[in-house]
Structures are given as C-alpha cells and as structure tokens.
Amino acid sequence: MSDPVRVWNPDRVINEKSLFHRTEKKIKKHLQYLIELCIMPLGMGNNFTRELIAASTIPLILAVLREEESYGYAIIKRVRGLSQETLEWTEGMLYPVLHRLEKQELIKSYWSKEQGRRRRYYRLLPAGVAELERLKKQWTSINSTLNRSWGQV
C-alpha cells in the first residue's frame, strides 16, 4: 500500500503576518508567561511572588536606562546588583520586554561595536522618562500605604 497523498491546503498554512498582528492582550499574556518562566528569585527562596517581580520589571529597566545607556547583559547585571543578588533575570525574559518598550517608544536601541564585539544598546527616550516618573509615583504611593498599614512611617 502506498503512502496517502498529501494535498496542500492554503487554509491550514499559518499566515506569517498573523504572528505579528496579535492583539495587545495576547502579547501581554505571552510576556507575562515569559516573565513568570524566566525570572528566578535568588537568595530569598520563594519570598518574591511572580506578580510582584513582573510588576517591577518595567520600572527597573527604565530606572537602569535613566542612569546610562546600556545593553541587555549589563542591564541584567545592574538589576542583580541593585537587588543585592536576590533577583536574577534571564535574557529570555529581558529582551521581549525591551522590544515592547521600544515599540511603545519609551526606549530606543542602536548597534555599537565595543572591543570588537557588536552589542545592541538601549537608551531612554523622553516618553520613557515620563513613564518612569508616573510609575515611580505609583510605587511610592503603594510603598507608603503598605508601611502605614504595617505601623511603619
């Protein structure tokens, strides 16, 4: 018996454009999955919830880029240092978020060659500075509220 004949069906072919035209909700869901999968709290066991880490990712990236233009691995190292080595981000988590921030025109990337190595650098745009200030106010308010609820001033 011969193999069955396979007929090409254009309805079953994934439209390449459809991969890039997903809704914002689906993209956010996918990014949330990547963040949950790829951010690994270190040193503090499971004390950080994934939701808290995910919520702090964008303000941390914007704050690091406010200090200076940087490339992906340097951002990861800076966050590790700022967190006193309790947060360990992976490139698999960071780059999708950087791409999203660039699409939202909060940051801009460019290629640069450093010591013979080509790296993609990211810099904060004025809209990114404004977004960082907005997020900073939110986090400050939340932190103050929590401190008051815990009896701290």
Residue pairs with C-beta under 8 A, 6 or more apart in sequence:
22 30
27 100
30 96
31 96
31 97
31 100
32 54
34 92
34 93
34 96
35 50
35 53
35 54
35 57
35 93
35 97
36 50
36 54
37 92
37 93
38 89
38 90
38 92
38 93
39 50
39 53
39 54
39 57
39 87
39 88
39 89
39 90
39 93
40 88
40 90
41 47
41 48
41 53
41 86
41 87
41 88
42 85
42 86
42 87
42 88
43 84
43 85
43 86
44 86
48 86
48 87
53 87
56 139
57 89
57 93
57 97
58 97
58 101
58 131
58 135
59 132
59 135
59 136
59 139
60 79
60 82
61 75
61 94
61 97
61 98
61 101
61 107
62 101
62 106
62 107
62 124
62 128
62 129
62 131
62 132
62 135
63 132
64 70
64 75
64 78
64 79
64 82
65 75
65 107
65 122
65 123
65 124
65 128
66 124
66 128
66 129
66 132
67 78
69 121
69 122
69 123
69 124
70 78
70 121
70 122
71 119
71 120
71 121
71 122
72 91
72 94
72 95
72 98
72 120
72 122
73 91
75 89
75 94
75 98
75 122
76 89
76 90
76 91
76 94
79 87
79 89
80 87
80 88
80 89
98 107
98 109
98 122
101 107
101 128
102 108
102 109
102 122
104 127
105 125
105 127
106 124
106 125
106 127
106 128
106 131
107 122
107 123
107 124
107 125
107 128
108 122
108 123
108 125
109 120
109 121
109 122
109 123
110 120
110 121
110 123
111 118
111 119
111 120
111 121
112 118
112 119
112 120
112 121
113 119
124 132
147 153
